[in-house]
Amino acid sequence: MRKNNIDVELVKCILKTRRDLEVANKNFEQAEGDLIDYYLYQIKANKAKLDYLIKEVKQKGFSLDMISEIELRIS
């Protein structure tokens, strides 16, 4: 049971990180001046986090299709 809770939290973290990355990309498109560097940092950090989380999911035997299906159910 504990393993399932961890997996659910991992999926939630992936979904949140994906949303954060989308927001950072949108904000970057509108950014000016020093904010350009800030949003570039956010984009890079979220991509690195997402890569790590996806690697964790794959190691646990999940597929990305399963995460997309869960995302649709949550929405």
N, C-alpha and C positions, 0 to 999 in steps of 0.2 A: 504494500500500500504506500509506503514512504517513497519508493522509487517512482510511482505514478505521480505523486505530488511534485517531486523534483522535476519530472518531465513536463508537467503542466506549467510550472514556473519558468522553465527553460523556453517553452513555446511562447509564453506571454512576453518574456524578455526579448525574444526575436521579433515579435510583432511590434513591440514598443520601439525597439531600435530601428526597425524598418521605417516606422512612422517618423521618428526623429531624423532619420537620414533624408526622407522626403521633404520635411520642413526645412532642414538646413539647405538643401538644394534650391528650394523655392526662395528662401531668404537670400541666398547667395546671388541669385539672378537679379535681385533688386538692390543689392548692397552697394554702398559707395564708400570710398576712403578706407579707413582702418577696419571697417566692418567686413571688408572683403577677406582679409587675413583671418578674422575671427570665424567666419563661416567656412572658409577652407579648412581650418583646424577642426571644426565640428564635423564636417563631411569626412575628413580623413579618420578621425577618431571613431565615428559611427561605422564606417566601412570596416575598420579593423575589428571592432567589437562584433559586428555581424559575421565576419569571416570566422572568428573564433567560435561564436555560438553555433553556426552552421556545422562546423567541424565537430563540436560536442554532440549535436543532434545525430549526425551521421554515425558517430562512434556508438551511440546508444541504439542504433538500428532503425531510426526513423528516416523517413524520406521527406524531401521538401514538399512533395505533393500532399503528404499528410498534414503538414503545417498549413498549407493553403486551404485545405478542407476545414481545418479547425478554425482558421481565421474567418471563413465564410459563416460558420456556425455561430461564432462569437458576435459578429457584426449584426 
